[in-house]
Amino acid sequence: MAGALTRRNFLSFDFGDRARDPDHWVRIHRIAMACRFEVMLSSDDARDMAAARSALDEADDIESVLTIFREASVVSDLNRRAAREDVTVGADLFALLERSAELHARTGGAFDVTSTPFSRCWGVRKREGRLPTDREIADACAIVGMGHVHLDAAARSVRFARTGVEVNFGAIGKGYALDRMGALLHGRGARRALLSAGYSSVLALGGKGRGWPVDLRPRLASRRVGRLWIRNGAVGTSGAGEQLIEIDGQRHGHAIDPRTGRPSDGVLGASVVTDDAASAAALSTAFLIGGPELAQRYCDAYADVLAVLVLDDPGERTEVFGRYNGATLEMLG
């Protein structure tokens, strides 16, 4: 579609039906966390460009803390030391660990920042795909789970229960970065902006009319399934296309379930709308793994959460759960 900005056919932002609007859009972007972070502003809001650049600096700063691919990062240091000693961390990282523990509990363990040992034993980290033995999966299970991460709020310290435990914020980090960027923009007086991190996370500040349009299409689906109009909210999307495990030409599910150490299947894509991008990202991962049952249970229990799941069946059936006050969902045929 003309005027669309597409994220690997997963999320797209379409302004084609505003062709008569004299407004135009300014996009400022930077590569961080192995993806393109972007701030989109209306031409009416060009005064916010300096703040947008500062927000992109924030993404760089957060990557330097959270990445596990730099030996000198704060999280790499935490992973090296926390099984031997209490490690004091900054307030922001401690709050992210607490939020991760809360989401782990709320999703029954379907979201888990300690699940890297499973990715390693299935060969996902190196994109090589291998079939682990039952013993290898059992060994990984023994060091996965937020129960191994002890958080002392009074001392703001972290301790791992055993050697081999590690944390990886890959499923929540980009959303967390968008939240921090959005807070910076808001603090600088920005009224309207659309922030995105790659093809998986979007944060909308304000929005004209019905809000910002976001099209939903799982990467492996044959069609768009819906369009969201969103104001003051976030969208997180996870899909099978990023996490397919193929071994000797055979597909082994879509994502590794941290509760079992084995691939889950049944869902092509999961999109979640809620008020913060970190939660939306984490819940989309959890619902990709836990499927409609978990999405239904969660949305029944917590307000202002909308989930759209595309099921991996012959008709690519779409199921919708919950609602978000700042979003309108149009289903497409």
Contacts in CASP RR format, 6 or more apart in sequence:
PFRMAT RR
TARGET T0000
AUTHOR 0000-0000-0000
METHOD contacts of the structure
MODEL  1
MAGALTRRNFLSFDFGDRARDPDHWVRIHRIAMACRFEVMLSSDDARDMA
AARSALDEADDIESVLTIFREASVVSDLNRRAAREDVTVGADLFALLERS
AELHARTGGAFDVTSTPFSRCWGVRKREGRLPTDREIADACAIVGMGHVH
LDAAARSVRFARTGVEVNFGAIGKGYALDRMGALLHGRGARRALLSAGYS
SVLALGGKGRGWPVDLRPRLASRRVGRLWIRNGAVGTSGAGEQLIEIDGQ
RHGHAIDPRTGRPSDGVLGASVVTDDAASAAALSTAFLIGGPELAQRYCD
AYADVLAVLVLDDPGERTEVFGRYNGATLEMLG
1 12 0 8 1.000
1 14 0 8 1.000
1 16 0 8 1.000
2 16 0 8 1.000
3 14 0 8 1.000
3 15 0 8 1.000
3 16 0 8 1.000
4 12 0 8 1.000
4 13 0 8 1.000
4 14 0 8 1.000
4 15 0 8 1.000
4 16 0 8 1.000
4 215 0 8 1.000
5 12 0 8 1.000
5 13 0 8 1.000
5 27 0 8 1.000
5 40 0 8 1.000
6 12 0 8 1.000
7 196 0 8 1.000
7 198 0 8 1.000
7 199 0 8 1.000
7 200 0 8 1.000
8 199 0 8 1.000
8 219 0 8 1.000
9 217 0 8 1.000
9 219 0 8 1.000
10 199 0 8 1.000
10 200 0 8 1.000
10 217 0 8 1.000
10 218 0 8 1.000
10 219 0 8 1.000
10 237 0 8 1.000
10 239 0 8 1.000
11 196 0 8 1.000
11 199 0 8 1.000
11 200 0 8 1.000
11 202 0 8 1.000
11 214 0 8 1.000
11 215 0 8 1.000
11 216 0 8 1.000
11 217 0 8 1.000
11 235 0 8 1.000
11 237 0 8 1.000
12 214 0 8 1.000
12 215 0 8 1.000
12 217 0 8 1.000
13 40 0 8 1.000
13 194 0 8 1.000
13 196 0 8 1.000
13 202 0 8 1.000
13 212 0 8 1.000
13 213 0 8 1.000
13 214 0 8 1.000
13 215 0 8 1.000
14 213 0 8 1.000
14 215 0 8 1.000
14 227 0 8 1.000
15 21 0 8 1.000
15 25 0 8 1.000
15 213 0 8 1.000
17 213 0 8 1.000
23 42 0 8 1.000
23 43 0 8 1.000
23 44 0 8 1.000
23 208 0 8 1.000
24 42 0 8 1.000
24 43 0 8 1.000
25 40 0 8 1.000
25 41 0 8 1.000
25 42 0 8 1.000
25 43 0 8 1.000
26 40 0 8 1.000
26 41 0 8 1.000
26 42 0 8 1.000
26 43 0 8 1.000
26 46 0 8 1.000
26 49 0 8 1.000
27 38 0 8 1.000
27 39 0 8 1.000
27 40 0 8 1.000
27 41 0 8 1.000
28 38 0 8 1.000
28 39 0 8 1.000
28 41 0 8 1.000
28 49 0 8 1.000
28 52 0 8 1.000
28 53 0 8 1.000
28 56 0 8 1.000
29 36 0 8 1.000
29 37 0 8 1.000
29 38 0 8 1.000
29 39 0 8 1.000
29 56 0 8 1.000
30 36 0 8 1.000
30 37 0 8 1.000
30 56 0 8 1.000
30 59 0 8 1.000
30 60 0 8 1.000
31 37 0 8 1.000
32 56 0 8 1.000
32 59 0 8 1.000
32 60 0 8 1.000
32 62 0 8 1.000
32 63 0 8 1.000
32 177 0 8 1.000
33 59 0 8 1.000
33 62 0 8 1.000
33 63 0 8 1.000
33 66 0 8 1.000
33 67 0 8 1.000
33 173 0 8 1.000
33 174 0 8 1.000
33 177 0 8 1.000
33 197 0 8 1.000
35 174 0 8 1.000
35 197 0 8 1.000
35 198 0 8 1.000
35 199 0 8 1.000
35 200 0 8 1.000
36 196 0 8 1.000
36 197 0 8 1.000
36 198 0 8 1.000
37 56 0 8 1.000
37 59 0 8 1.000
37 177 0 8 1.000
37 178 0 8 1.000
37 181 0 8 1.000
37 195 0 8 1.000
37 196 0 8 1.000
37 197 0 8 1.000
37 198 0 8 1.000
38 195 0 8 1.000
38 196 0 8 1.000
38 198 0 8 1.000
39 52 0 8 1.000
39 55 0 8 1.000
39 56 0 8 1.000
39 181 0 8 1.000
39 185 0 8 1.000
39 193 0 8 1.000
39 194 0 8 1.000
39 195 0 8 1.000
40 193 0 8 1.000
40 194 0 8 1.000
40 195 0 8 1.000
40 196 0 8 1.000
41 48 0 8 1.000
41 49 0 8 1.000
41 52 0 8 1.000
41 190 0 8 1.000
41 192 0 8 1.000
41 193 0 8 1.000
42 192 0 8 1.000
42 208 0 8 1.000
44 192 0 8 1.000
45 190 0 8 1.000
45 191 0 8 1.000
45 192 0 8 1.000
45 193 0 8 1.000
48 185 0 8 1.000
48 188 0 8 1.000
48 189 0 8 1.000
48 190 0 8 1.000
48 193 0 8 1.000
50 188 0 8 1.000
51 184 0 8 1.000
51 185 0 8 1.000
51 188 0 8 1.000
51 189 0 8 1.000
51 190 0 8 1.000
52 185 0 8 1.000
52 190 0 8 1.000
52 193 0 8 1.000
54 184 0 8 1.000
54 188 0 8 1.000
55 181 0 8 1.000
55 182 0 8 1.000
55 184 0 8 1.000
55 185 0 8 1.000
55 195 0 8 1.000
56 181 0 8 1.000
58 177 0 8 1.000
58 180 0 8 1.000
58 181 0 8 1.000
58 184 0 8 1.000
59 177 0 8 1.000
59 181 0 8 1.000
59 197 0 8 1.000
62 173 0 8 1.000
62 176 0 8 1.000
62 177 0 8 1.000
62 180 0 8 1.000
63 177 0 8 1.000
64 70 0 8 1.000
64 73 0 8 1.000
64 74 0 8 1.000
65 73 0 8 1.000
65 74 0 8 1.000
65 75 0 8 1.000
65 92 0 8 1.000
65 93 0 8 1.000
66 73 0 8 1.000
66 74 0 8 1.000
66 75 0 8 1.000
66 93 0 8 1.000
66 169 0 8 1.000
66 170 0 8 1.000
66 173 0 8 1.000
66 176 0 8 1.000
67 73 0 8 1.000
67 75 0 8 1.000
67 76 0 8 1.000
68 75 0 8 1.000
68 76 0 8 1.000
68 79 0 8 1.000
68 116 0 8 1.000
68 166 0 8 1.000
68 168 0 8 1.000
70 76 0 8 1.000
74 89 0 8 1.000
74 90 0 8 1.000
74 93 0 8 1.000
75 93 0 8 1.000
75 167 0 8 1.000
75 168 0 8 1.000
75 169 0 8 1.000
77 87 0 8 1.000
78 87 0 8 1.000
78 89 0 8 1.000
78 93 0 8 1.000
78 158 0 8 1.000
78 167 0 8 1.000
79 166 0 8 1.000
79 167 0 8 1.000
81 87 0 8 1.000
82 158 0 8 1.000
82 159 0 8 1.000
82 160 0 8 1.000
82 165 0 8 1.000
83 159 0 8 1.000
83 160 0 8 1.000
83 161 0 8 1.000
83 162 0 8 1.000
83 163 0 8 1.000
83 164 0 8 1.000
83 165 0 8 1.000
85 159 0 8 1.000
86 152 0 8 1.000
86 155 0 8 1.000
86 157 0 8 1.000
86 158 0 8 1.000
86 159 0 8 1.000
87 157 0 8 1.000
87 158 0 8 1.000
87 159 0 8 1.000
88 155 0 8 1.000
88 156 0 8 1.000
88 157 0 8 1.000
89 97 0 8 1.000
89 156 0 8 1.000
89 157 0 8 1.000
89 158 0 8 1.000
90 156 0 8 1.000
91 156 0 8 1.000
92 180 0 8 1.000
94 151 0 8 1.000
94 153 0 8 1.000
94 156 0 8 1.000
94 158 0 8 1.000
96 169 0 8 1.000
96 172 0 8 1.000
96 173 0 8 1.000
96 176 0 8 1.000
96 278 0 8 1.000
97 113 0 8 1.000
97 149 0 8 1.000
97 151 0 8 1.000
97 158 0 8 1.000
97 167 0 8 1.000
98 151 0 8 1.000
98 153 0 8 1.000
99 172 0 8 1.000
99 278 0 8 1.000
99 279 0 8 1.000
100 111 0 8 1.000
100 113 0 8 1.000
100 146 0 8 1.000
100 167 0 8 1.000
100 169 0 8 1.000
100 172 0 8 1.000
100 282 0 8 1.000
101 146 0 8 1.000
101 149 0 8 1.000
101 151 0 8 1.000
103 111 0 8 1.000
103 172 0 8 1.000
103 279 0 8 1.000
103 282 0 8 1.000
103 283 0 8 1.000
103 286 0 8 1.000
104 111 0 8 1.000
104 112 0 8 1.000
104 113 0 8 1.000
104 145 0 8 1.000
104 146 0 8 1.000
105 146 0 8 1.000
106 298 0 8 1.000
106 301 0 8 1.000
106 302 0 8 1.000
107 282 0 8 1.000
107 283 0 8 1.000
107 286 0 8 1.000
107 290 0 8 1.000
107 294 0 8 1.000
107 298 0 8 1.000
108 259 0 8 1.000
108 294 0 8 1.000
109 145 0 8 1.000
109 146 0 8 1.000
109 258 0 8 1.000
109 259 0 8 1.000
109 286 0 8 1.000
110 257 0 8 1.000
110 258 0 8 1.000
110 259 0 8 1.000
110 285 0 8 1.000
110 286 0 8 1.000
110 287 0 8 1.000
110 289 0 8 1.000
110 290 0 8 1.000
110 294 0 8 1.000
111 171 0 8 1.000
111 172 0 8 1.000
111 258 0 8 1.000
111 282 0 8 1.000
111 283 0 8 1.000
111 285 0 8 1.000
111 286 0 8 1.000
112 144 0 8 1.000
112 145 0 8 1.000
112 146 0 8 1.000
112 258 0 8 1.000
112 259 0 8 1.000
113 146 0 8 1.000
113 167 0 8 1.000
113 168 0 8 1.000
113 169 0 8 1.000
113 170 0 8 1.000
113 171 0 8 1.000
113 172 0 8 1.000
114 143 0 8 1.000
114 144 0 8 1.000
114 145 0 8 1.000
114 146 0 8 1.000
114 148 0 8 1.000
114 149 0 8 1.000
114 165 0 8 1.000
114 166 0 8 1.000
114 167 0 8 1.000
114 168 0 8 1.000
114 258 0 8 1.000
115 144 0 8 1.000
115 145 0 8 1.000
115 168 0 8 1.000
115 256 0 8 1.000
115 258 0 8 1.000
115 261 0 8 1.000
116 125 0 8 1.000
116 166 0 8 1.000
116 167 0 8 1.000
116 168 0 8 1.000
117 139 0 8 1.000
117 140 0 8 1.000
117 143 0 8 1.000
117 144 0 8 1.000
117 164 0 8 1.000
117 166 0 8 1.000
118 124 0 8 1.000
118 137 0 8 1.000
118 140 0 8 1.000
118 144 0 8 1.000
118 256 0 8 1.000
118 258 0 8 1.000
118 261 0 8 1.000
119 125 0 8 1.000
119 256 0 8 1.000
120 140 0 8 1.000
121 130 0 8 1.000
121 132 0 8 1.000
121 136 0 8 1.000
121 137 0 8 1.000
121 139 0 8 1.000
121 140 0 8 1.000
122 129 0 8 1.000
122 130 0 8 1.000
122 131 0 8 1.000
122 132 0 8 1.000
122 245 0 8 1.000
122 252 0 8 1.000
122 256 0 8 1.000
122 263 0 8 1.000
123 129 0 8 1.000
123 130 0 8 1.000
123 245 0 8 1.000
124 243 0 8 1.000
124 245 0 8 1.000
124 256 0 8 1.000
129 245 0 8 1.000
129 246 0 8 1.000
129 247 0 8 1.000
130 247 0 8 1.000
131 247 0 8 1.000
131 252 0 8 1.000
132 140 0 8 1.000
137 261 0 8 1.000
137 262 0 8 1.000
140 261 0 8 1.000
141 260 0 8 1.000
141 261 0 8 1.000
142 162 0 8 1.000
143 162 0 8 1.000
143 163 0 8 1.000
143 164 0 8 1.000
143 165 0 8 1.000
144 165 0 8 1.000
144 258 0 8 1.000
144 261 0 8 1.000
145 165 0 8 1.000
145 258 0 8 1.000
147 161 0 8 1.000
148 160 0 8 1.000
148 161 0 8 1.000
148 162 0 8 1.000
148 165 0 8 1.000
149 158 0 8 1.000
149 159 0 8 1.000
149 160 0 8 1.000
149 161 0 8 1.000
149 165 0 8 1.000
149 167 0 8 1.000
150 158 0 8 1.000
150 159 0 8 1.000
150 160 0 8 1.000
150 161 0 8 1.000
151 157 0 8 1.000
151 158 0 8 1.000
152 158 0 8 1.000
152 159 0 8 1.000
160 166 0 8 1.000
169 176 0 8 1.000
171 238 0 8 1.000
171 281 0 8 1.000
171 282 0 8 1.000
171 285 0 8 1.000
172 278 0 8 1.000
172 281 0 8 1.000
172 282 0 8 1.000
172 285 0 8 1.000
173 278 0 8 1.000
173 281 0 8 1.000
174 197 0 8 1.000
174 198 0 8 1.000
174 200 0 8 1.000
174 201 0 8 1.000
174 277 0 8 1.000
174 281 0 8 1.000
175 197 0 8 1.000
175 201 0 8 1.000
175 203 0 8 1.000
175 234 0 8 1.000
175 236 0 8 1.000
175 276 0 8 1.000
175 277 0 8 1.000
175 278 0 8 1.000
175 280 0 8 1.000
175 281 0 8 1.000
176 277 0 8 1.000
176 278 0 8 1.000
176 281 0 8 1.000
177 197 0 8 1.000
178 195 0 8 1.000
178 196 0 8 1.000
178 197 0 8 1.000
178 201 0 8 1.000
178 202 0 8 1.000
178 203 0 8 1.000
178 234 0 8 1.000
178 277 0 8 1.000
178 278 0 8 1.000
179 203 0 8 1.000
179 234 0 8 1.000
179 276 0 8 1.000
179 277 0 8 1.000
179 278 0 8 1.000
181 195 0 8 1.000
181 203 0 8 1.000
182 190 0 8 1.000
182 193 0 8 1.000
182 195 0 8 1.000
182 203 0 8 1.000
182 205 0 8 1.000
185 193 0 8 1.000
185 195 0 8 1.000
185 205 0 8 1.000
186 205 0 8 1.000
190 205 0 8 1.000
191 205 0 8 1.000
191 206 0 8 1.000
192 205 0 8 1.000
192 206 0 8 1.000
192 207 0 8 1.000
192 208 0 8 1.000
193 204 0 8 1.000
193 205 0 8 1.000
193 206 0 8 1.000
194 202 0 8 1.000
194 203 0 8 1.000
194 204 0 8 1.000
194 205 0 8 1.000
194 212 0 8 1.000
195 202 0 8 1.000
195 203 0 8 1.000
195 204 0 8 1.000
195 205 0 8 1.000
195 277 0 8 1.000
196 202 0 8 1.000
196 203 0 8 1.000
197 277 0 8 1.000
199 237 0 8 1.000
200 236 0 8 1.000
200 237 0 8 1.000
200 238 0 8 1.000
200 242 0 8 1.000
200 281 0 8 1.000
200 284 0 8 1.000
201 234 0 8 1.000
201 235 0 8 1.000
201 236 0 8 1.000
201 237 0 8 1.000
201 277 0 8 1.000
201 280 0 8 1.000
201 281 0 8 1.000
202 212 0 8 1.000
202 214 0 8 1.000
202 230 0 8 1.000
202 234 0 8 1.000
202 235 0 8 1.000
202 236 0 8 1.000
202 277 0 8 1.000
203 233 0 8 1.000
203 234 0 8 1.000
203 277 0 8 1.000
204 211 0 8 1.000
204 212 0 8 1.000
204 214 0 8 1.000
204 230 0 8 1.000
204 231 0 8 1.000
204 232 0 8 1.000
204 233 0 8 1.000
204 234 0 8 1.000
204 235 0 8 1.000
205 232 0 8 1.000
206 212 0 8 1.000
206 231 0 8 1.000
206 232 0 8 1.000
207 231 0 8 1.000
207 232 0 8 1.000
209 231 0 8 1.000
210 229 0 8 1.000
210 231 0 8 1.000
210 328 0 8 1.000
211 229 0 8 1.000
211 230 0 8 1.000
211 231 0 8 1.000
212 229 0 8 1.000
212 230 0 8 1.000
212 231 0 8 1.000
213 227 0 8 1.000
213 228 0 8 1.000
213 229 0 8 1.000
214 227 0 8 1.000
214 228 0 8 1.000
214 229 0 8 1.000
214 230 0 8 1.000
214 235 0 8 1.000
215 224 0 8 1.000
215 226 0 8 1.000
215 227 0 8 1.000
215 228 0 8 1.000
216 224 0 8 1.000
216 225 0 8 1.000
216 226 0 8 1.000
216 227 0 8 1.000
216 228 0 8 1.000
216 237 0 8 1.000
216 271 0 8 1.000
216 308 0 8 1.000
217 223 0 8 1.000
217 224 0 8 1.000
217 225 0 8 1.000
217 226 0 8 1.000
218 225 0 8 1.000
218 237 0 8 1.000
218 239 0 8 1.000
218 240 0 8 1.000
218 241 0 8 1.000
218 268 0 8 1.000
218 269 0 8 1.000
218 310 0 8 1.000
219 239 0 8 1.000
219 240 0 8 1.000
219 241 0 8 1.000
219 242 0 8 1.000
220 239 0 8 1.000
220 240 0 8 1.000
220 241 0 8 1.000
220 268 0 8 1.000
221 268 0 8 1.000
221 269 0 8 1.000
221 310 0 8 1.000
221 316 0 8 1.000
222 316 0 8 1.000
223 316 0 8 1.000
223 332 0 8 1.000
223 333 0 8 1.000
224 332 0 8 1.000
225 308 0 8 1.000
225 310 0 8 1.000
225 316 0 8 1.000
225 318 0 8 1.000
225 331 0 8 1.000
225 332 0 8 1.000
226 308 0 8 1.000
226 318 0 8 1.000
226 329 0 8 1.000
226 330 0 8 1.000
226 331 0 8 1.000
226 332 0 8 1.000
227 329 0 8 1.000
227 330 0 8 1.000
227 332 0 8 1.000
228 235 0 8 1.000
228 271 0 8 1.000
228 273 0 8 1.000
228 327 0 8 1.000
228 328 0 8 1.000
228 329 0 8 1.000
228 330 0 8 1.000
229 327 0 8 1.000
229 328 0 8 1.000
229 330 0 8 1.000
230 273 0 8 1.000
230 324 0 8 1.000
230 326 0 8 1.000
230 327 0 8 1.000
230 328 0 8 1.000
231 326 0 8 1.000
231 327 0 8 1.000
232 275 0 8 1.000
232 326 0 8 1.000
233 273 0 8 1.000
233 274 0 8 1.000
233 275 0 8 1.000
233 276 0 8 1.000
233 324 0 8 1.000
233 326 0 8 1.000
233 327 0 8 1.000
234 273 0 8 1.000
234 274 0 8 1.000
234 275 0 8 1.000
234 276 0 8 1.000
234 277 0 8 1.000
234 279 0 8 1.000
234 280 0 8 1.000
235 271 0 8 1.000
235 272 0 8 1.000
235 273 0 8 1.000
235 280 0 8 1.000
236 271 0 8 1.000
236 272 0 8 1.000
236 273 0 8 1.000
236 277 0 8 1.000
236 280 0 8 1.000
236 281 0 8 1.000
236 283 0 8 1.000
236 284 0 8 1.000
237 269 0 8 1.000
237 270 0 8 1.000
237 271 0 8 1.000
237 272 0 8 1.000
237 284 0 8 1.000
238 255 0 8 1.000
238 269 0 8 1.000
238 270 0 8 1.000
238 281 0 8 1.000
238 284 0 8 1.000
238 285 0 8 1.000
238 287 0 8 1.000
238 288 0 8 1.000
239 254 0 8 1.000
239 255 0 8 1.000
239 267 0 8 1.000
239 268 0 8 1.000
239 269 0 8 1.000
239 270 0 8 1.000
239 284 0 8 1.000
239 288 0 8 1.000
240 253 0 8 1.000
240 254 0 8 1.000
240 255 0 8 1.000
240 267 0 8 1.000
240 268 0 8 1.000
240 269 0 8 1.000
240 288 0 8 1.000
240 312 0 8 1.000
241 254 0 8 1.000
243 254 0 8 1.000
243 255 0 8 1.000
243 256 0 8 1.000
243 288 0 8 1.000
244 251 0 8 1.000
244 253 0 8 1.000
244 254 0 8 1.000
245 251 0 8 1.000
245 252 0 8 1.000
245 253 0 8 1.000
245 254 0 8 1.000
245 256 0 8 1.000
245 263 0 8 1.000
246 252 0 8 1.000
252 263 0 8 1.000
253 263 0 8 1.000
253 264 0 8 1.000
253 265 0 8 1.000
254 263 0 8 1.000
254 264 0 8 1.000
254 265 0 8 1.000
254 266 0 8 1.000
254 267 0 8 1.000
254 268 0 8 1.000
254 288 0 8 1.000
254 312 0 8 1.000
255 263 0 8 1.000
255 264 0 8 1.000
255 285 0 8 1.000
255 288 0 8 1.000
255 289 0 8 1.000
256 262 0 8 1.000
256 263 0 8 1.000
256 264 0 8 1.000
256 289 0 8 1.000
257 263 0 8 1.000
257 264 0 8 1.000
257 289 0 8 1.000
257 290 0 8 1.000
258 289 0 8 1.000
264 288 0 8 1.000
264 289 0 8 1.000
264 290 0 8 1.000
264 291 0 8 1.000
265 312 0 8 1.000
266 291 0 8 1.000
266 311 0 8 1.000
266 312 0 8 1.000
266 313 0 8 1.000
267 287 0 8 1.000
267 288 0 8 1.000
267 289 0 8 1.000
267 290 0 8 1.000
267 291 0 8 1.000
267 292 0 8 1.000
267 309 0 8 1.000
267 310 0 8 1.000
267 311 0 8 1.000
267 312 0 8 1.000
268 310 0 8 1.000
268 311 0 8 1.000
268 312 0 8 1.000
268 316 0 8 1.000
269 284 0 8 1.000
269 288 0 8 1.000
269 309 0 8 1.000
269 310 0 8 1.000
270 284 0 8 1.000
270 285 0 8 1.000
270 287 0 8 1.000
270 288 0 8 1.000
270 291 0 8 1.000
270 295 0 8 1.000
270 307 0 8 1.000
270 308 0 8 1.000
270 309 0 8 1.000
270 310 0 8 1.000
271 284 0 8 1.000
271 307 0 8 1.000
271 308 0 8 1.000
271 309 0 8 1.000
272 279 0 8 1.000
272 280 0 8 1.000
272 281 0 8 1.000
272 283 0 8 1.000
272 284 0 8 1.000
272 287 0 8 1.000
272 305 0 8 1.000
272 306 0 8 1.000
272 307 0 8 1.000
272 308 0 8 1.000
273 280 0 8 1.000
273 305 0 8 1.000
273 306 0 8 1.000
273 307 0 8 1.000
273 324 0 8 1.000
273 327 0 8 1.000
274 280 0 8 1.000
274 283 0 8 1.000
274 304 0 8 1.000
274 305 0 8 1.000
274 306 0 8 1.000
274 324 0 8 1.000
275 304 0 8 1.000
275 324 0 8 1.000
283 298 0 8 1.000
283 305 0 8 1.000
283 307 0 8 1.000
286 294 0 8 1.000
286 298 0 8 1.000
287 294 0 8 1.000
287 295 0 8 1.000
287 298 0 8 1.000
287 307 0 8 1.000
287 309 0 8 1.000
291 309 0 8 1.000
292 309 0 8 1.000
292 311 0 8 1.000
292 319 0 8 1.000
292 321 0 8 1.000
295 307 0 8 1.000
295 309 0 8 1.000
295 319 0 8 1.000
295 321 0 8 1.000
296 321 0 8 1.000
298 305 0 8 1.000
298 307 0 8 1.000
298 321 0 8 1.000
299 305 0 8 1.000
299 306 0 8 1.000
299 307 0 8 1.000
299 321 0 8 1.000
299 322 0 8 1.000
300 321 0 8 1.000
300 322 0 8 1.000
304 323 0 8 1.000
304 324 0 8 1.000
304 325 0 8 1.000
305 322 0 8 1.000
305 324 0 8 1.000
306 320 0 8 1.000
306 321 0 8 1.000
306 322 0 8 1.000
306 323 0 8 1.000
306 324 0 8 1.000
306 327 0 8 1.000
306 329 0 8 1.000
307 320 0 8 1.000
307 321 0 8 1.000
307 322 0 8 1.000
308 318 0 8 1.000
308 319 0 8 1.000
308 320 0 8 1.000
308 329 0 8 1.000
309 318 0 8 1.000
309 319 0 8 1.000
309 320 0 8 1.000
309 321 0 8 1.000
310 316 0 8 1.000
310 317 0 8 1.000
310 318 0 8 1.000
311 317 0 8 1.000
311 318 0 8 1.000
311 319 0 8 1.000
318 331 0 8 1.000
320 329 0 8 1.000
320 331 0 8 1.000
END
